[in-house]
């Protein structure tokens, strides 16, 4: 039995320890937001957070997350309480087909957790492992930078301390 926290709730699985986390989350636990893309950890469609770090879950054995916190796109925000990145994705009409977008958003959220006000270069580097076959890269970057800009404006207005939790990974 492997136990971990998924989107803020304790879960257990009897799946084999070497089963990729993606399959446990999708097939055993029923969270379908993270997608299977390449199966070799190269495209980023399967990205989830493991202890607030972006992880490619199609190649990550579930045993690796025992006792850890896993967040999927469903845990990042809801339709009624969207994460700022999800709001930006909607406002800027980022997705075309949408298949890769949960992985894109999860990678972007991990970036903003590490660097709340990233440079364009940091955005490019952080997102370089996420493939979008539709070529939505300019809109993806624009959405990430718009969220960073809004966080920066809130910090400069004194509504949030720059050293405080910026809330980007809250479910």
N, C-alpha and C positions, 0 to 999 in steps of 0.2 A: 504494500500500500504506500503510495506516494501522496504526501500532503503538501499543499502550498496555498497561498492566498491568490484568488483571482478576482480582479476588480473589487477589492475590498472585502471579499467574503472567503472564508476558509472552504477549500474543496479537497476531495480525496479521489484518487483514481487507482484502479487495479490494473491499468494498462502496463505492458512490459516496460521496464525502465529505459530501454533504448528506443521506445516509440517517440517520434518527433513530437514536440510540444504542440505544434500546429494541429496535428491530427487529434491529440487528446482534447484540445480546446474546441475544435470544430465538431468532431464526431462523437466524443464521449460526453463533453460538457455542453455542447449545443450553441456555442458562440460562433456565428458564421461570418463575422465582419472581416477577419483576417483571411487573406486569400492564399491559395497555392499558386505559385507562378512557375518557378524553374526547378525546384526540388534540390538545388545545390547551394542555396544561400547567396545567390548573386543578384537577384532582381529586386528584392526588398518588399514584394507584395505581402509576405508573411510577417512583417515586422510587428513585434509587440515590445513592451517594456518589461525587463526583468530587473527588479530593484532600481527602477528609474533609468536604466540603460537600454537603448534600442538593441534588440536581438533578432536575428534571423531564425525563426522558429521551425522552419522546414527541416533544418539540420540540427536542431538543439534537442537532445534527448530529455524527456520529461524528468528523468532522475536529476538532472542538473538544477531544476528549479525547486527541489524539495526544500521546504521551509522558507522559500523566497516569496516575494510579491510580484505577481504578473498582472500587467494591465493591457487589455485589448482596446481596440477602437471603441467598443461598447462601454468600457469603463472610463474612457476619456471624457465623454460627454453624451448627452441624450438629446433627442429632438427638442425637448422642452428646456433643456439647460445645456446648450452647446458650449464646447470648449472654444476659446477665441480663434483657434485655427480652423475649426469646423465652420464657424461664422464667416471667417475670411474666405474660405473655400467657396461658400455659397454666394457671398456678396460679389466676389470677383469671377464667379462662374468658372472655377478652375477645371473641374473634370470634363472630359469629353466622354469616354466610355465608362470611366469610373473604376475599373477593375483594380488598378494599382493604388488608388487614392487612400485607402485605409493605411497601407504601409507608408505612403508618402507622409501622411499626417502624423503617424506615430514617430517617424524619423525626425520630422520637423519639431514635434513637441519635445523630443529628447534633446535636440539641438538647443531649443530655447530654454530648457531647464539648465543646461550647462552654460549657455551664453545668451542671456536675456536680450542683448542688443548686438546681434552678430553683424559682422561685415558681410558684404556680398561674397567675398572669398570664403568665409566660414560657412555660409549657406551652400555655396557651390560644393565645397569639400564634404560637408555633412550629407548632402543629398546626392552625391555622385554615385552612390551604390544603389539608388532607387531608379528603376527603369520605368519609363512611361512610353508605351508603344505609340500613343497618340501625339506625343511631343508637346505636352502641356507645360514644359519646363519654365518658360517665361512667366506664366500665370502662377505656377507653384512658388517660384521665387518671390514674385510680387506679394503673394498672400503671406508668406513667412515674414517678409520685411515689413509689411503693414502691421502685423501683430506685434513685432518687435518695436516698431515706432510707437504704437499705442501704449505698450508697456512702458516705454521710455517717457512718454508724455505724462503718464500717471505718476511715475517716479519723480519727475521734475516738478509736478504740481504739488508734491508733498502728500498725495493720497496713499502712497506706498513708499516704504523705505527701500532703497536699492539693495540692502542686505536681507530684506525679508523674503519669505517664500512668495514667489510671484504667482502661485496658484496654477501654473500651467499644466501640472500633472494631477490636479485634483479630479476625482470622479464625481 
